[in-house]
Amino acid sequence: MKIKKGDTVLVISGKDKARKGKVIEVFPKQNRLIVEGINLRKKHMKPKKSGEKGQIVETSAPLNASDVKFICSKCGKAARTRYKLEGKKKYRICKKCGQEV
Ligand SMILES: [Zn+2]
């Protein structure tokens, strides 16, 4: 998976299409990721103690990695990335602007 935690992505399908957000969690094995404020699902929380009320909290559900596009932090465009190897170091390069991202 080419998207990392902390990247900004553009949602390209689903109910949050055309929205941007920050990746807060990635699941490379499932090829899924969680984007902050995107794909919100209401979750009913049971009260922890008796006498307390249950709450409804909104949490971001995972999206397929194919439903988002990487946004370059340097040029701000939706771009593909490639990797450049230099010695033992691996750099991720934006194909649009050529800068390390
Ligand atoms: Zn770029």
Backbone and ligand atoms as CSV (ligand in chain L), in Angstrom:
chain,resi,resn,atom,element,x,y,z
A,1,MET,N,N,0.841,-1.193,0.000
A,1,MET,CA,C,0.000,0.000,0.000
A,1,MET,C,C,0.879,1.247,0.000
A,2,LYS,N,N,0.516,2.209,-0.842
A,2,LYS,CA,C,1.364,3.385,-1.001
A,2,LYS,C,C,0.982,4.542,-0.087
A,3,ILE,N,N,-0.139,4.394,0.577
A,3,ILE,CA,C,-0.577,5.475,1.459
A,3,ILE,C,C,-0.153,5.176,2.889
A,4,LYS,N,N,0.342,6.197,3.540
A,4,LYS,CA,C,0.819,6.030,4.913
A,4,LYS,C,C,-0.039,6.847,5.870
A,5,LYS,N,N,0.069,6.464,7.125
A,5,LYS,CA,C,-0.575,7.221,8.181
A,5,LYS,C,C,-0.080,8.676,8.146
A,6,GLY,N,N,-1.010,9.612,8.253
A,6,GLY,CA,C,-0.617,11.023,8.242
A,6,GLY,C,C,-0.741,11.678,6.875
A,7,ASP,N,N,-0.929,10.855,5.832
A,7,ASP,CA,C,-1.112,11.413,4.493
A,7,ASP,C,C,-2.480,12.060,4.367
A,8,THR,N,N,-2.580,12.988,3.452
A,8,THR,CA,C,-3.886,13.549,3.122
A,8,THR,C,C,-4.376,12.846,1.862
A,9,VAL,N,N,-5.643,12.463,1.899
A,9,VAL,CA,C,-6.203,11.773,0.741
A,9,VAL,C,C,-7.517,12.426,0.310
A,10,LEU,N,N,-7.867,12.172,-0.925
A,10,LEU,CA,C,-9.122,12.634,-1.497
A,10,LEU,C,C,-10.001,11.406,-1.693
A,11,VAL,N,N,-11.236,11.497,-1.197
A,11,VAL,CA,C,-12.150,10.366,-1.342
A,11,VAL,C,C,-12.764,10.423,-2.739
A,12,ILE,N,N,-12.710,9.319,-3.478
A,12,ILE,CA,C,-13.198,9.336,-4.853
A,12,ILE,C,C,-14.458,8.502,-5.066
A,13,SER,N,N,-14.938,7.834,-4.015
A,13,SER,CA,C,-16.223,7.155,-4.161
A,13,SER,C,C,-16.934,7.046,-2.820
A,14,GLY,N,N,-18.209,6.716,-2.876
A,14,GLY,CA,C,-18.985,6.601,-1.645
A,14,GLY,C,C,-19.623,7.908,-1.245
A,15,LYS,N,N,-20.209,7.920,-0.054
A,15,LYS,CA,C,-20.976,9.090,0.366
A,15,LYS,C,C,-20.118,10.314,0.686
A,16,ASP,N,N,-18.856,10.104,0.922
A,16,ASP,CA,C,-17.962,11.225,1.213
A,16,ASP,C,C,-17.099,11.614,0.017
A,17,LYS,N,N,-17.553,11.236,-1.152
A,17,LYS,CA,C,-16.846,11.551,-2.392
A,17,LYS,C,C,-16.472,13.031,-2.469
A,18,ALA,N,N,-15.276,13.294,-2.935
A,18,ALA,CA,C,-14.746,14.653,-3.132
A,18,ALA,C,C,-14.316,15.341,-1.841
A,19,ARG,N,N,-14.403,14.633,-0.723
A,19,ARG,CA,C,-13.916,15.228,0.523
A,19,ARG,C,C,-12.467,14.813,0.765
A,20,LYS,N,N,-11.776,15.672,1.484
A,20,LYS,CA,C,-10.389,15.381,1.809
A,20,LYS,C,C,-10.242,15.103,3.300
A,21,GLY,N,N,-9.281,14.314,3.640
A,21,GLY,CA,C,-9.041,14.054,5.050
A,21,GLY,C,C,-7.666,13.465,5.276
A,22,LYS,N,N,-7.336,13.394,6.563
A,22,LYS,CA,C,-6.040,12.871,6.942
A,22,LYS,C,C,-6.170,11.399,7.327
A,23,VAL,N,N,-5.249,10.604,6.868
A,23,VAL,CA,C,-5.260,9.174,7.189
A,23,VAL,C,C,-4.801,8.988,8.633
A,24,ILE,N,N,-5.646,8.371,9.436
A,24,ILE,CA,C,-5.269,8.194,10.832
A,24,ILE,C,C,-4.897,6.750,11.172
A,25,GLU,N,N,-5.195,5.836,10.265
A,25,GLU,CA,C,-4.860,4.423,10.501
A,25,GLU,C,C,-4.811,3.690,9.166
A,26,VAL,N,N,-3.822,2.833,9.017
A,26,VAL,CA,C,-3.787,2.001,7.808
A,26,VAL,C,C,-3.747,0.527,8.166
A,27,PHE,N,N,-4.423,-0.263,7.354
A,27,PHE,CA,C,-4.432,-1.723,7.522
A,27,PHE,C,C,-3.946,-2.346,6.215
A,28,PRO,N,N,-2.628,-2.419,6.043
A,28,PRO,CA,C,-2.071,-2.878,4.756
A,28,PRO,C,C,-2.558,-4.262,4.327
A,29,LYS,N,N,-2.729,-5.164,5.258
A,29,LYS,CA,C,-3.159,-6.522,4.906
A,29,LYS,C,C,-4.545,-6.538,4.278
A,30,GLN,N,N,-5.433,-5.707,4.814
A,30,GLN,CA,C,-6.790,-5.650,4.271
A,30,GLN,C,C,-6.907,-4.624,3.155
A,31,ASN,N,N,-5.819,-3.869,2.931
A,31,ASN,CA,C,-5.827,-2.786,1.963
A,31,ASN,C,C,-6.910,-1.748,2.297
A,32,ARG,N,N,-7.045,-1.465,3.567
A,32,ARG,CA,C,-8.050,-0.525,4.033
A,32,ARG,C,C,-7.391,0.551,4.890
A,33,LEU,N,N,-8.083,1.651,5.035
A,33,LEU,CA,C,-7.559,2.729,5.861
A,33,LEU,C,C,-8.686,3.546,6.471
A,34,ILE,N,N,-8.343,4.252,7.531
A,34,ILE,CA,C,-9.316,5.111,8.187
A,34,ILE,C,C,-8.904,6.562,7.957
A,35,VAL,N,N,-9.860,7.357,7.487
A,35,VAL,CA,C,-9.604,8.765,7.239
A,35,VAL,C,C,-10.417,9.594,8.226
A,36,GLU,N,N,-9.733,10.523,8.849
A,36,GLU,CA,C,-10.348,11.368,9.873
A,36,GLU,C,C,-11.604,12.068,9.347
A,37,GLY,N,N,-12.720,11.878,10.030
A,37,GLY,CA,C,-13.970,12.560,9.686
A,37,GLY,C,C,-14.693,12.025,8.465
A,38,ILE,N,N,-14.176,10.945,7.895
A,38,ILE,CA,C,-14.760,10.375,6.678
A,38,ILE,C,C,-15.372,9.016,6.986
A,39,ASN,N,N,-16.498,8.745,6.304
A,39,ASN,CA,C,-17.184,7.460,6.486
A,39,ASN,C,C,-17.624,7.245,7.939
A,40,LEU,N,N,-18.229,8.291,8.478
A,40,LEU,CA,C,-18.647,8.226,9.879
A,40,LEU,C,C,-19.799,7.258,10.090
A,41,ARG,N,N,-19.678,6.490,11.127
A,41,ARG,CA,C,-20.727,5.553,11.505
A,41,ARG,C,C,-21.121,5.836,12.940
A,42,LYS,N,N,-22.393,5.759,13.182
A,42,LYS,CA,C,-22.850,5.949,14.560
A,42,LYS,C,C,-22.738,4.636,15.309
A,43,LYS,N,N,-22.176,4.757,16.474
A,43,LYS,CA,C,-21.979,3.578,17.295
A,43,LYS,C,C,-22.703,3.801,18.619
A,44,HIS,N,N,-23.461,2.827,19.010
A,44,HIS,CA,C,-24.149,2.954,20.289
A,44,HIS,C,C,-23.266,2.362,21.385
A,45,MET,N,N,-22.976,3.209,22.352
A,45,MET,CA,C,-22.136,2.751,23.452
A,45,MET,C,C,-23.025,2.431,24.640
A,46,LYS,N,N,-22.775,1.299,25.187
A,46,LYS,CA,C,-23.552,0.916,26.369
A,46,LYS,C,C,-23.022,1.659,27.588
A,47,PRO,N,N,-23.896,1.968,28.513
A,47,PRO,CA,C,-23.394,2.644,29.718
A,47,PRO,C,C,-22.397,1.764,30.464
A,48,LYS,N,N,-21.376,2.416,30.979
A,48,LYS,CA,C,-20.350,1.660,31.696
A,48,LYS,C,C,-20.785,1.333,33.121
A,49,LYS,N,N,-21.479,2.294,33.706
A,49,LYS,CA,C,-21.968,2.066,35.064
A,49,LYS,C,C,-23.485,2.104,35.044
A,50,SER,N,N,-24.095,1.475,36.000
A,50,SER,CA,C,-25.541,1.558,36.057
A,50,SER,C,C,-25.921,2.980,36.460
A,51,GLY,N,N,-26.991,3.488,35.874
A,51,GLY,CA,C,-27.389,4.857,36.163
A,51,GLY,C,C,-26.899,5.818,35.093
A,52,GLU,N,N,-25.857,5.407,34.347
A,52,GLU,CA,C,-25.365,6.241,33.255
A,52,GLU,C,C,-26.191,5.985,32.010
A,53,LYS,N,N,-26.216,6.989,31.150
A,53,LYS,CA,C,-26.936,6.820,29.890
A,53,LYS,C,C,-26.002,6.288,28.820
A,54,GLY,N,N,-26.561,5.482,27.920
A,54,GLY,CA,C,-25.770,5.037,26.779
A,54,GLY,C,C,-25.543,6.217,25.854
A,55,GLN,N,N,-24.465,6.171,25.127
A,55,GLN,CA,C,-24.169,7.278,24.229
A,55,GLN,C,C,-24.078,6.817,22.792
A,56,ILE,N,N,-24.300,7.780,21.914
A,56,ILE,CA,C,-24.072,7.493,20.508
A,56,ILE,C,C,-22.827,8.269,20.103
A,57,VAL,N,N,-21.830,7.557,19.674
A,57,VAL,CA,C,-20.611,8.232,19.237
A,57,VAL,C,C,-20.388,7.957,17.753
A,58,GLU,N,N,-19.786,8.939,17.108
A,58,GLU,CA,C,-19.501,8.768,15.692
A,58,GLU,C,C,-18.045,8.377,15.518
A,59,THR,N,N,-17.835,7.303,14.814
A,59,THR,CA,C,-16.463,6.873,14.550
A,59,THR,C,C,-16.269,6.698,13.047
A,60,SER,N,N,-15.052,6.887,12.619
A,60,SER,CA,C,-14.745,6.719,11.202
A,60,SER,C,C,-14.517,5.246,10.901
A,61,ALA,N,N,-15.299,4.725,9.955
A,61,ALA,CA,C,-15.143,3.332,9.555
A,61,ALA,C,C,-14.092,3.240,8.443
A,62,PRO,N,N,-13.414,2.091,8.345
A,62,PRO,CA,C,-12.380,1.965,7.306
A,62,PRO,C,C,-12.940,2.054,5.884
A,63,LEU,N,N,-12.110,2.569,5.002
A,63,LEU,CA,C,-12.432,2.655,3.576
A,63,LEU,C,C,-11.463,1.746,2.826
A,64,ASN,N,N,-11.836,1.370,1.619
A,64,ASN,CA,C,-10.883,0.656,0.779
A,64,ASN,C,C,-9.840,1.636,0.271
A,65,ALA,N,N,-8.619,1.183,0.204
A,65,ALA,CA,C,-7.542,2.056,-0.285
A,65,ALA,C,C,-7.826,2.526,-1.714
A,66,SER,N,N,-8.602,1.744,-2.454
A,66,SER,CA,C,-8.913,2.113,-3.836
A,66,SER,C,C,-9.977,3.209,-3.920
A,67,ASP,N,N,-10.593,3.538,-2.799
A,67,ASP,CA,C,-11.612,4.588,-2.778
A,67,ASP,C,C,-11.025,5.964,-2.506
A,68,VAL,N,N,-9.733,6.020,-2.316
A,68,VAL,CA,C,-9.099,7.313,-2.048
A,68,VAL,C,C,-7.901,7.532,-2.976
A,69,LYS,N,N,-7.572,8.804,-3.114
A,69,LYS,CA,C,-6.403,9.172,-3.910
A,69,LYS,C,C,-5.445,9.936,-3.021
A,70,PHE,N,N,-4.194,9.653,-3.186
A,70,PHE,CA,C,-3.167,10.340,-2.430
A,70,PHE,C,C,-3.061,11.797,-2.873
A,71,ILE,N,N,-2.981,12.698,-1.896
A,71,ILE,CA,C,-2.764,14.110,-2.200
A,71,ILE,C,C,-1.348,14.464,-1.744
A,72,CYS,N,N,-0.580,14.988,-2.650
A,72,CYS,CA,C,0.809,15.349,-2.336
A,72,CYS,C,C,0.831,16.536,-1.377
A,73,SER,N,N,1.630,16.409,-0.330
A,73,SER,CA,C,1.721,17.488,0.654
A,73,SER,C,C,2.561,18.658,0.126
A,74,LYS,N,N,3.317,18.411,-0.908
A,74,LYS,CA,C,4.178,19.457,-1.459
A,74,LYS,C,C,3.479,20.281,-2.539
A,75,CYS,N,N,2.800,19.618,-3.469
A,75,CYS,CA,C,2.165,20.373,-4.548
A,75,CYS,C,C,0.647,20.433,-4.417
A,76,GLY,N,N,0.091,19.666,-3.469
A,76,GLY,CA,C,-1.347,19.724,-3.211
A,76,GLY,C,C,-2.214,19.059,-4.265
A,77,LYS,N,N,-1.589,18.310,-5.156
A,77,LYS,CA,C,-2.355,17.656,-6.222
A,77,LYS,C,C,-2.513,16.167,-5.948
A,78,ALA,N,N,-3.585,15.606,-6.504
A,78,ALA,CA,C,-3.753,14.155,-6.436
A,78,ALA,C,C,-2.685,13.563,-7.327
A,79,ALA,N,N,-1.864,12.713,-6.779
A,79,ALA,CA,C,-0.733,12.224,-7.557
A,79,ALA,C,C,-0.415,10.781,-7.236
A,80,ARG,N,N,0.232,10.144,-8.166
A,80,ARG,CA,C,0.780,8.817,-7.901
A,80,ARG,C,C,2.154,9.007,-7.298
A,81,THR,N,N,2.600,7.996,-6.619
A,81,THR,CA,C,3.932,8.090,-6.028
A,81,THR,C,C,4.789,6.945,-6.538
A,82,ARG,N,N,6.076,7.157,-6.456
A,82,ARG,CA,C,6.998,6.061,-6.753
A,82,ARG,C,C,8.057,6.075,-5.662
A,83,TYR,N,N,8.796,4.995,-5.596
A,83,TYR,CA,C,9.834,4.923,-4.586
A,83,TYR,C,C,11.205,5.034,-5.231
A,84,LYS,N,N,12.060,5.748,-4.555
A,84,LYS,CA,C,13.422,5.893,-5.029
A,84,LYS,C,C,14.333,5.317,-3.952
A,85,LEU,N,N,15.235,4.483,-4.371
A,85,LEU,CA,C,16.175,3.897,-3.423
A,85,LEU,C,C,17.511,4.605,-3.516
A,86,GLU,N,N,18.004,4.983,-2.371
A,86,GLU,CA,C,19.316,5.602,-2.332
A,86,GLU,C,C,20.083,4.931,-1.213
A,87,GLY,N,N,21.007,4.059,-1.589
A,87,GLY,CA,C,21.696,3.254,-0.600
A,87,GLY,C,C,20.662,2.378,0.096
A,88,LYS,N,N,20.563,2.514,1.398
A,88,LYS,CA,C,19.582,1.717,2.132
A,88,LYS,C,C,18.304,2.496,2.393
A,89,LYS,N,N,18.326,3.772,2.024
A,89,LYS,CA,C,17.155,4.615,2.282
A,89,LYS,C,C,16.164,4.561,1.128
A,90,LYS,N,N,14.899,4.586,1.500
A,90,LYS,CA,C,13.850,4.530,0.510
A,90,LYS,C,C,13.060,5.832,0.586
A,91,TYR,N,N,12.976,6.507,-0.513
A,91,TYR,CA,C,12.227,7.762,-0.543
A,91,TYR,C,C,10.958,7.575,-1.344
A,92,ARG,N,N,9.915,8.262,-0.908
A,92,ARG,CA,C,8.684,8.248,-1.689
A,92,ARG,C,C,8.619,9.564,-2.460
A,93,ILE,N,N,8.457,9.465,-3.728
A,93,ILE,CA,C,8.500,10.634,-4.598
A,93,ILE,C,C,7.142,10.856,-5.258
A,94,CYS,N,N,6.713,12.114,-5.282
A,94,CYS,CA,C,5.481,12.475,-5.985
A,94,CYS,C,C,5.780,12.515,-7.477
A,95,LYS,N,N,4.934,11.845,-8.248
A,95,LYS,CA,C,5.170,11.820,-9.691
A,95,LYS,C,C,4.832,13.137,-10.376
A,96,LYS,N,N,4.043,13.973,-9.679
A,96,LYS,CA,C,3.664,15.257,-10.274
A,96,LYS,C,C,4.764,16.292,-10.128
A,97,CYS,N,N,5.262,16.446,-8.884
A,97,CYS,CA,C,6.235,17.520,-8.660
A,97,CYS,C,C,7.659,16.996,-8.442
A,98,GLY,N,N,7.786,15.690,-8.281
A,98,GLY,CA,C,9.130,15.124,-8.142
A,98,GLY,C,C,9.777,15.305,-6.772
A,99,GLN,N,N,9.015,15.807,-5.823
A,99,GLN,CA,C,9.574,16.028,-4.496
A,99,GLN,C,C,9.327,14.842,-3.575
A,100,GLU,N,N,10.172,14.723,-2.578
A,100,GLU,CA,C,9.995,13.659,-1.602
A,100,GLU,C,C,8.753,13.972,-0.763
A,101,VAL,N,N,7.920,12.978,-0.580
A,101,VAL,CA,C,6.699,13.196,0.220
A,101,VAL,C,C,6.567,12.143,1.315
L,1,ZN,ZN,ZN,3.686,16.735,-5.562
